[in-house]
């Protein structure tokens, strides 16, 4: 029997005490008729979200991704929860981790073409045995990927982080020539693979005023500038180190920015693109996206969650699946 040619999109439920289940139900009306959507999550939780929202949600239940050959909506349910809607807890963290792990296995073996992950809560996930800084780091470990990056993606602005979830005090030790060079190589390679073009990259400095020629820290001149000059000589479109407090005022000049640490990139990104921000993991073998927000426990199970970031994440994922198959 020939393998199925239908695009298979995996979607994880995230933390069931958060807004993930509601967002999945709200995405349902945006699903394409010629694609297959495999939802990794508790059936009873998703049905509870459907009842809360009062919208259509039709699906088939399966035991494995291999059963999915035709377009439609499917649920893979491991029946972990006793109640459909848990409180934020070890139980809700366990569900988030279990379905993420199951989906990643299917993605690694090619049983799905890409993965959209709903948010998990790091505190409760860690209490459930999740020993990673976040889903991005878990994906890298699970796929044995050494070079990877978290790309914050929107049409307005795109940001790549040199360092992610580490204390600010540790950042200068990571701003080294080899790390900046590795991240730029990754950016150019992955954007060519996923999007079909090499971007123009603005590399931000680490220190105020990009170090003021070495007067305010040495990293900008000694670690960042030599790498930028090296890539320029190779013909890549890259500039830097850019003054961090004005770089985003010239965002139309660049396809994306390489930022040195988490808040340097994420604060401007969320100010500019909070309603449509997508977290894209590059470097791993399959496309993975996630909405750029957390579990939002404070508004969960009230029908208030806005689906636009999740919709943008789904649209980007489907675009990348198409690009990789073309």
C-alpha positions as CSV (number, residue, x, y, z in Angstrom):
1,X,0.0,0.0,0.0
2,X,1.4,3.4,-1.0
3,X,2.0,5.9,1.9
4,X,-0.6,8.6,2.4
5,X,0.0,11.9,0.6
6,X,-2.3,13.9,2.9
7,X,-0.6,16.5,5.1
8,X,-0.7,15.3,8.7
9,X,-0.6,18.1,11.3
10,X,0.0,17.2,14.9
11,X,-1.4,19.4,17.7
12,X,-0.7,18.8,21.4
13,X,-3.2,19.8,24.1
14,X,-0.6,21.5,26.3
15,X,-1.6,22.0,30.0
16,X,-5.3,21.0,30.2
17,X,-5.8,23.5,33.1
18,X,-4.8,26.3,30.7
19,X,-6.2,27.7,27.5
20,X,-4.9,25.0,25.2
21,X,-8.1,22.9,24.9
22,X,-10.2,26.0,24.2
23,X,-7.8,27.2,21.5
24,X,-7.9,23.8,19.8
25,X,-11.7,23.9,19.6
26,X,-11.6,27.5,18.3
27,X,-9.1,26.4,15.6
28,X,-11.4,23.7,14.4
29,X,-13.3,26.0,12.0
30,X,-10.0,27.0,10.4
31,X,-8.9,23.4,9.6
32,X,-8.5,22.6,5.9
33,X,-10.7,20.0,4.2
34,X,-7.8,18.3,2.4
35,X,-5.5,17.9,5.5
36,X,-5.5,15.6,8.5
37,X,-5.3,17.0,12.1
38,X,-4.2,14.7,14.8
39,X,-4.8,16.1,18.3
40,X,-2.8,14.6,21.1
41,X,-4.9,15.1,24.2
42,X,-7.7,14.0,26.5
43,X,-11.0,13.4,24.7
44,X,-13.0,14.3,27.7
45,X,-11.2,17.6,28.2
46,X,-11.7,18.6,24.6
47,X,-15.4,17.7,24.8
48,X,-15.7,19.8,27.9
49,X,-14.1,22.7,25.9
50,X,-16.5,22.1,23.1
51,X,-19.5,22.3,25.5
52,X,-18.1,25.5,27.0
53,X,-17.8,27.2,23.7
54,X,-20.9,25.7,22.1
55,X,-19.3,25.2,18.7
56,X,-19.0,22.3,16.2
57,X,-16.2,19.8,16.7
58,X,-16.4,16.5,14.9
59,X,-13.6,13.9,15.0
60,X,-12.6,10.3,15.0
61,X,-10.7,8.6,17.8
62,X,-7.5,6.7,17.0
63,X,-4.9,4.7,18.8
64,X,-2.0,5.6,16.7
65,X,-0.9,8.1,14.1
66,X,-0.5,5.3,11.6
67,X,-4.3,5.0,11.5
68,X,-4.6,8.5,10.0
69,X,-4.6,8.2,6.2
70,X,-7.4,10.5,5.1
71,X,-8.3,14.2,5.7
72,X,-10.2,14.9,8.8
73,X,-9.8,15.5,12.6
74,X,-8.6,12.8,14.9
75,X,-7.9,12.5,18.6
76,X,-5.3,10.3,20.2
77,X,-6.4,9.9,23.8
78,X,-4.3,8.3,26.5
79,X,-7.0,8.8,29.2
80,X,-4.7,10.1,31.9
81,X,-7.0,12.5,33.8
82,X,-9.7,11.5,36.3
83,X,-11.7,14.7,35.7
84,X,-11.9,16.5,32.4
85,X,-10.8,19.9,33.8
86,X,-8.0,19.7,36.3
87,X,-6.6,22.5,38.5
88,X,-3.0,23.6,37.7
89,X,-1.2,20.8,39.4
90,X,1.2,17.9,38.9
91,X,-1.6,16.1,37.2
92,X,-2.0,18.9,34.6
93,X,1.7,19.0,34.1
94,X,1.8,15.2,33.6
95,X,-0.8,15.5,30.8
96,X,1.2,18.2,29.1
97,X,4.4,16.3,29.2
98,X,2.9,12.9,28.2
99,X,1.2,14.2,25.1
100,X,4.2,16.3,24.0
101,X,6.4,13.2,24.3
102,X,3.9,11.0,22.3
103,X,3.6,13.6,19.5
104,X,7.4,14.1,19.3
105,X,7.9,10.4,18.8
106,X,5.5,10.4,15.9
107,X,7.1,13.5,14.4
108,X,10.6,11.9,14.6
109,X,9.4,8.7,12.9
110,X,7.5,10.7,10.2
111,X,4.1,9.7,11.3
112,X,3.1,13.4,11.3
113,X,4.5,16.1,9.1
114,X,4.7,18.9,11.7
115,X,3.8,19.8,15.2
116,X,1.8,22.7,16.8
117,X,2.3,22.7,20.5
118,X,-0.1,24.4,22.9
119,X,1.5,26.0,26.0
120,X,2.7,24.1,29.0
121,X,3.6,25.5,32.5
122,X,7.2,25.0,33.3
123,X,6.6,24.9,37.1
124,X,4.0,22.1,37.0
125,X,5.7,20.3,34.1
126,X,8.9,20.1,36.2
127,X,7.0,18.8,39.1
128,X,5.8,16.0,36.8
129,X,9.3,15.1,35.9
130,X,10.0,17.4,32.9
131,X,13.7,18.3,33.3
132,X,14.0,20.8,30.4
133,X,14.0,24.6,30.3
134,X,11.1,24.5,27.9
135,X,9.5,22.7,25.0
136,X,12.1,24.0,22.6
137,X,15.0,22.4,24.6
138,X,13.0,19.1,24.9
139,X,12.5,19.0,21.2
140,X,16.2,19.5,20.6
141,X,17.2,16.8,23.0
142,X,14.5,14.4,21.7
143,X,15.8,14.8,18.1
144,X,19.5,14.8,19.1
145,X,19.8,18.3,17.7
146,X,22.9,20.2,18.8
147,X,22.3,23.5,16.9
148,X,18.8,24.9,17.2
149,X,17.1,28.2,17.8
150,X,13.9,29.7,19.0
151,X,12.6,32.1,16.3
152,X,9.9,34.5,17.3
153,X,8.0,35.0,14.1
154,X,5.5,37.5,12.8
155,X,5.0,39.4,9.6
156,X,5.9,42.6,11.5
157,X,9.2,41.4,13.0
158,X,11.2,38.3,13.4
159,X,13.6,37.6,16.3
160,X,16.2,34.9,17.0
161,X,17.7,34.5,20.4
162,X,21.4,33.7,21.0
163,X,20.6,32.6,24.6
164,X,17.1,31.7,25.9
165,X,16.1,30.7,29.4
166,X,19.3,31.5,31.5
167,X,20.0,34.1,34.1
168,X,21.0,37.5,32.8
169,X,24.3,37.2,34.8
170,X,25.3,34.2,32.7
171,X,24.6,35.9,29.3
172,X,28.1,37.5,28.8
173,X,29.8,34.1,29.1
174,X,27.7,32.9,26.2
175,X,28.3,35.9,23.9
176,X,31.4,34.3,22.2
177,X,32.5,34.3,18.6
178,X,31.8,30.6,18.2
179,X,28.3,30.9,19.5
180,X,27.4,33.9,17.4
181,X,28.9,32.3,14.3
182,X,27.0,29.0,15.0
183,X,23.7,30.8,15.4
184,X,24.2,32.8,12.2
185,X,25.1,29.7,10.2
186,X,21.9,28.1,11.6
187,X,19.8,31.1,10.6
188,X,21.0,31.2,7.0
189,X,20.8,27.4,6.5
190,X,17.3,27.0,8.1
191,X,15.7,30.0,6.4
192,X,17.0,28.7,3.1
193,X,15.6,25.2,3.9
194,X,12.2,26.3,5.3
195,X,11.4,29.5,3.5
196,X,13.6,29.3,0.4
197,X,15.6,32.5,0.9
198,X,18.6,33.8,2.9
199,X,17.5,36.7,5.2
200,X,19.1,40.0,5.9
201,X,20.1,39.8,9.6
202,X,20.6,42.6,12.1
203,X,22.8,41.5,14.9
204,X,22.2,43.4,18.2
205,X,25.0,44.4,20.5
206,X,25.1,43.1,24.1
207,X,25.9,46.4,25.9
208,X,24.3,49.8,25.9
209,X,25.2,51.7,22.7
210,X,26.7,48.4,21.4
211,X,29.6,48.9,23.7
212,X,30.5,52.4,22.6
213,X,33.6,51.1,20.8
214,X,34.7,49.2,23.9
215,X,34.1,51.8,26.5
216,X,31.0,50.0,27.9
217,X,32.0,46.4,27.7
218,X,34.3,44.5,25.3
219,X,31.9,41.8,24.0
220,X,30.5,43.9,21.1
221,X,33.9,44.7,19.5
222,X,35.7,41.5,20.5
223,X,33.1,38.8,20.1
224,X,30.3,40.1,17.8
225,X,31.9,42.5,15.3
226,X,34.5,40.0,14.0
227,X,31.8,37.4,13.3
228,X,29.7,40.0,11.4
229,X,32.7,41.0,9.3
230,X,33.5,37.4,8.6
231,X,30.0,36.7,7.3
232,X,30.0,39.8,5.2
233,X,33.1,38.7,3.5
234,X,31.4,35.4,2.7
235,X,28.6,37.3,0.9
236,X,25.9,37.1,3.6
237,X,23.6,40.0,4.3
238,X,24.3,40.8,7.9
239,X,25.0,44.0,9.9
240,X,26.0,44.7,13.5
241,X,26.5,45.0,16.3
242,X,23.5,47.3,16.2
243,X,22.6,49.6,19.1
244,X,20.0,47.6,20.9
245,X,17.7,50.5,22.0
246,X,17.2,51.8,18.4
247,X,17.6,48.6,16.3
248,X,13.8,47.9,16.1
249,X,13.1,51.4,14.9
250,X,14.7,50.3,11.6
251,X,13.0,46.9,11.4
252,X,12.0,47.4,7.8
253,X,15.7,47.2,6.9
254,X,16.1,43.6,8.2
255,X,14.3,40.3,7.7
256,X,15.1,39.3,11.3
257,X,17.2,40.3,14.3
258,X,19.7,38.1,16.2
259,X,19.4,39.2,19.9
260,X,21.8,38.3,22.6
261,X,19.4,37.4,25.4
262,X,15.7,36.7,26.1
263,X,14.3,40.0,27.1
264,X,16.4,42.0,24.6
265,X,14.4,40.3,21.8
266,X,11.1,39.3,23.5
267,X,10.1,42.7,24.9
268,X,10.1,44.5,21.5
269,X,8.7,41.5,19.8
270,X,5.7,41.2,22.1
271,X,5.1,45.0,22.0
272,X,5.0,44.8,18.2
273,X,3.4,41.4,17.5
274,X,1.7,40.1,20.7
275,X,-1.5,39.3,18.9
276,X,0.1,37.3,16.1
277,X,3.4,36.1,17.5
278,X,4.6,32.5,16.8
279,X,7.4,30.5,18.4
280,X,9.1,28.6,15.6
281,X,11.8,26.0,16.4
282,X,14.5,25.8,13.7
283,X,17.3,23.2,13.5
284,X,15.1,20.1,14.3
285,X,14.2,17.7,11.5
286,X,10.5,18.7,11.4
287,X,8.6,22.0,11.6
288,X,7.3,22.9,15.0
289,X,5.4,26.1,16.0
290,X,3.6,27.3,19.1
291,X,1.6,30.4,20.0
292,X,3.7,33.1,21.7
293,X,1.9,33.0,25.1
294,X,1.6,30.9,28.2
295,X,-1.1,28.8,29.7
296,X,-3.1,31.9,30.9
297,X,-4.6,30.1,33.9
298,X,-6.3,33.3,35.0
299,X,-8.6,33.3,31.9
300,X,-8.7,29.5,31.2
301,X,-12.1,27.8,30.9
302,X,-13.9,31.0,30.7
303,X,-14.2,31.1,26.9
304,X,-12.0,34.3,26.8
305,X,-8.9,33.0,25.1
306,X,-8.1,34.6,21.7
307,X,-7.2,32.2,19.0
308,X,-5.3,34.5,16.7
309,X,-1.7,33.6,17.9
310,X,-2.6,29.9,17.6
311,X,-4.1,30.4,14.2
312,X,-0.9,32.2,13.0
313,X,1.1,29.3,14.4
314,X,-1.1,26.8,12.5
315,X,-0.9,28.8,9.3
316,X,2.9,29.1,9.5
317,X,3.2,25.3,10.3
318,X,1.1,24.4,7.3
319,X,3.1,26.8,5.1
320,X,6.4,25.1,6.2
321,X,4.9,21.6,5.7
322,X,4.0,22.7,2.1
323,X,7.5,24.2,1.5
324,X,9.3,21.1,2.7
325,X,7.2,18.8,0.5
326,X,7.4,21.0,-2.6
